[in-house]
Amino acid sequence: MSPLSKELDEEGFLIDPKRWNPKIAVLIARSEGIVMEDLEWDVIHSLRDFYAKTEIVPLSRAFVKLVREEVNSSIGNSLDLIKIFGQSPAKTAAKIAGLPKSSICI
C-alpha cells in the first residue's frame, strides 16, 4: 500500500490540496515515473504560483505557454513537455503540484 493511498483520489490528485508539500510532490512524481530535478521543480513552482494568483489550473496550451514564458523558453510545445511529464503533461504536472483536479478534462 502506497504511503499516499489515503491522500489521493482515484486519478492520483490530492484529496486536500492544502496538504501539498515537496515530499508529497516527490512521491506523486515517482508514482508517475518522473524524477524531480531542477527543471521539473521550476515547472511545479511556476504552476503553483500561477494557480495562487489566478485559481486556474492551466490546460494544455496555457500550460505550454506558462512553461515557455516562465521556466524555459526552449520548451516550446507539448511534445517537449511530454518528454518531461509523460503523455498528459498538464494533468501530470498539476497532480505533482498538488493543484485541484480541473473540472475540464486536461
C-alpha positions in Angstrom: 0.0 0.0 0.0 1.3 3.4 -1.0 2.1 5.9 1.7 -0.2 8.3 -0.3 -3.1 6.0 -0.9 -5.3 7.8 1.7 -4.2 11.2 0.4 -5.1 10.7 -3.3 -8.3 10.3 -5.3 -8.8 7.6 -7.9 -7.0 9.7 -10.5 -4.0 10.5 -8.3 -4.9 14.1 -7.3 -4.6 15.2 -3.7 -7.9 15.0 -2.0 -7.0 18.0 0.1 -4.6 20.3 -2.0 -3.7 22.2 1.2 -1.7 19.1 2.3 0.7 19.5 -0.6 4.4 19.7 0.3 7.6 18.9 -1.6 7.8 15.4 -0.1 4.3 14.6 -1.4 5.3 16.0 -4.8 8.2 13.7 -5.0 6.0 10.7 -4.1 3.4 11.6 -6.7 6.1 12.2 -9.3 7.7 8.8 -8.5 4.3 7.1 -8.9 4.1 8.7 -12.4 7.6 7.6 -13.3 9.1 11.1 -13.0 12.3 12.1 -11.2 12.1 15.6 -9.8 15.1 17.6 -10.9 15.6 21.3 -11.3 13.6 21.7 -14.5 10.7 19.7 -13.0 10.7 21.7 -9.8 10.8 25.0 -11.8 7.7 23.9 -13.7 5.9 22.8 -10.5 6.7 26.1 -8.7 5.5 28.1 -11.7 2.3 26.1 -11.8 1.7 26.7 -8.1 2.4 30.4 -8.4 0.1 30.7 -11.4 -2.7 28.9 -9.5 -2.1 31.0 -6.4 -2.6 34.2 -8.5 -5.5 33.0 -10.7 -7.1 30.0 -9.0 -7.0 28.4 -12.5 -5.4 25.1 -13.4 -3.9 25.8 -16.8 -5.0 23.5 -19.6 -2.6 22.2 -22.2 -2.0 25.3 -24.4 -1.9 27.6 -21.4 0.5 25.2 -19.6 2.9 25.2 -22.6 2.8 29.0 -22.7 3.4 29.2 -19.0 6.4 26.9 -19.1 7.8 28.6 -22.2 7.4 32.1 -20.7 8.2 31.4 -17.0 10.5 28.5 -16.9 12.4 27.8 -20.1 11.9 29.5 -23.5 13.4 26.4 -25.3 10.4 24.3 -24.2 8.1 25.5 -27.0 5.5 22.8 -27.5 3.5 20.0 -25.9 5.9 17.4 -27.3 8.7 18.9 -25.2 6.5 18.6 -22.1 5.5 15.1 -22.9 9.2 14.2 -22.8 9.3 15.6 -19.2 5.9 14.7 -17.8 4.6 11.9 -19.9 1.6 11.5 -22.1 -0.7 14.1 -20.3 1.8 16.7 -19.2 -0.6 19.3 -17.9 -2.6 16.8 -15.9 0.5 15.1 -14.5 2.2 18.3 -13.6 -1.0 19.5 -11.9 -1.1 16.3 -9.8 2.6 16.8 -8.8 1.9 20.5 -8.0 -0.9 19.5 -5.7 -3.4 21.5 -7.7 -7.1 20.6 -7.6 -8.4 18.5 -10.4 -9.8 20.7 -13.2 -13.5 20.3 -13.9 -12.4 20.5 -17.6 -10.5 17.5 -19.0 -6.8 18.1 -19.1 
